[in-house]
Amino acid sequence: EADIGSLLEATDGYSGSDMAALCREAAMGPCRDPGFEAALLSGVHSSEMRPIRLSDFEDALGAIRASVGPGELAAFEEWNRNFGSFQSQAAKRQAMGGVSGGGGST
């Protein structure tokens, strides 16, 4: 739990795309271990590889940074508040004056 919390703090401001890149980079950690290539060439099955560790994510944080700055993120959040998706279908119907968007009755 504490590991996840520290990872969440370290990735504050990361976009979904940034998080995907971070996970891809961390997943490469076991592949960078000494002897991995030789083991792979000798026929070691992928199930015998070590699992991804917090240290792999910590290493990945050195390579993958947030691609959106705080100012850009604040502008996007403001845009989303003004023009973005509705929190629920009920809020959408209310904003649209009770018009149904799904072909059924309201």
N, C-alpha and C positions, 0 to 999 in steps of 0.2 A: 504494500500500500504506500509506504513512504517513497519507494522507488518511482511509482507512478506519479505521485504528487510532485516530486522533484523534476520529473520529465515534463509534466504539465506546466510547471513554472518556467522551465527553460524554453518551452515552445510557445509561450504567450505571444500572440500576434502572428503566428504562422498560419498561412492559408491551408486549405485542404490539399492543394497541390504541393505546398512546402512539406506538409506532413507525409504525403506519399513519397516524396523524394527522400525524406529523412528515413522512413522505414526501408526503402530500397537500399539506401546506403548502409544502414545497420544490418540488414540481411546479408550483406557482403562480408561482414566481420568474420564469420567462421571460414569463409573462403580465403581469407588473408592469413590464417594461422600457418605457422611453419609446418611444412609437411603435407599440407592439404593437397597440393597438386600431385605429389607422388602417391598419396592415398587414393585419390580419384583415378589416377592412371592404373593403379593396381586393382581396381574394381570394387572399392569400398562403396557400399550402398549409401544413398543420401540419408537414410534413417539412422546411420551410425555417426553422422556429423553432430557436433555439439549444438545445443540450442543457442539462439540469439540471447545475449546477455545485456544487462543495463550498460555495461562498459562499451558494448557495440553502439548503443544509442549515444553515449557520451562522446565517443569518437566521431560519430556521424554529425553531432552538433557542431564539431569543429569545421566540417565541410559544407553543411547545409544551413543557410541563414534564411530568415524571413525575407520574402521577396516584396512585401508591402510594408511601407513605413507607417508609423503611428498617425501621421497627418493624412495619408491616403486612406487608412483604415477608418479614421473618424469621418472623412468625407463620404465614404461608402456607407457607413452606418447611418449617416444623416439622410443620404439618398434613399436607403432602404426604408427608413421611417416614413419618408414622404411618398415614395412611389413603389416600394417593394411589395412582396407577397403579404397576404393577410395571415394572421395568426391562426385562423380557423375558417372553415366554410361558412359558419354562422356569421362571422364578422364580414366576410366577403359579401354574403347575401344582404346584410344590413347596409353596407356601404353602397351597394348597387341598387338599393331601393326595393329589395325583396325579389329581384329578378333571378330566376333559377338558371344556372349555367350548365345543368346536367341533363336536360331533356325530360326530367320528371316534374312532378308538380311541387309547388313550394308550400 
